Amino acid sequence: THHKFTMATAPTIKLTYFDIEGVAESVRLAFAFAGVEYQDDRVKFPQWAELKPKTPHGTLPIMTIDDGPVKTQSGAMLRYAASLDKSGSLYPSDKPFEVEEAIGLIGDMTRSWSPCIYMGMRPHNYGYPEDFAKSEEGKAQIKRMREAWIADELPKWLGFLSDMIDSNGGTWLCGGDKPTIADCMAVPAIRTYTRGHVDYVGVDCVEKCNPKIVAYVERFCALAEIKGRYSTGIGASA
């Protein structure tokens, strides 16, 4: 997929990731706000085995710019996308601390949730047998972990984010009239709990614990650059 862009001397950008939102979605959103054309190269999971050894670190996303060397790290890509935004609103020069603070908080939330996901995908990383997630004991443990995190941890993290929005004027994480890359990172991270693709996580979990965050995500997804992008999860009806 190619996305429109009108800037003179625009770089030729290819962003490669799986055909899911995941960690590349923040970069895609930032490109959308910046009006940057890029090739949205989406890899199907069966193709990954062949591609993996050809990537620098055995991970996605990867990016090439003007057919240069392969670049890695979604955070670097996100900040690069912001650097192409002529308006400067994705990374305001007067708010670097606020943007990085918000990005750090979202990263903390995602890392806190991560064991609940990877216990189902890579249980051996936590000292369990490879097929643990398929056993009755494994399924029960994954269910316990995810339900406990949604009940006890999700409200805490969403509270931190809604407090940040409130303290910065009630619009975006860093205030102002337009989203920054922090919002581009936050919205997919929040939506992941509401899209119905994770076992034992109710799609209404965010709505139940923080309606302010639901309104924030819907406000973001109603913006002209994003409207109609999503068909599941909060923001899909925006």
Steps between C-alpha positions, in 0.01 A plus 500: 500500500625849417383807686476846344759767560563830322822635650774577248814284525310253717700197610399156374400310813412133541367386839484123546300336779245227554145556376387609846505827693769405753800724561507637144154657522632806683741561210224457242283749689785753522556472124127559447506818708820619334350438155793277408478249217650161579472137397304316767654155452302244702650157556277197549608278791589202271747726315683594820717188524667585168531872571619478862866406433523784247416765761774664712373374837246233407214739575245727334432779422777589261521809278695610197537864394600572138612135466763559768603255773226320692401689813347357817326608823142629491581786740767634265257466207233688695732793569621494139139528382459801730807662344320499162201688639532852359256639758714380791191392691596132527807590711464862616838662557375656824374170645774239463483399866120467495507286186773270631337475843172388340679252271681360803175455690337315209808280473477419869134399460579277202791332680279437802244325277758315289538184718124445479530480120829316469406232751261389227751538215841418650450325836854360483626856561346474847632152582199302378489227234460605136144362483393633843246745354312212335463302824206540736737624771652751259166631380388546861816689591479729195135569583592588861786726395303693240185540707701615803694755294185641341332525841792637702755661266307637202300753708824626655678557168196654330463727803857623454428575134168677564665706776768603251236605246310698766812675626590606146167659412274202431580451132806282442768345719728801451227760454466718192260484209655203321623157606869427546684174445415418863133484401592295192660252738228511768195442283605160354628393842159574656297363212674162524293416809172570319529329163388154611812317382648420843355208695349580844496877435154652470462757222329737747785495755623853421147641494429344839800651674565833327236666275730804464753284319229364272406858408867582438548205263176577318606865464828388346337249264250763379778722366497538122834324452381190689122490465374164371833325556374249756216248488537350850568635848439844644534769237359276227170689497669842495 
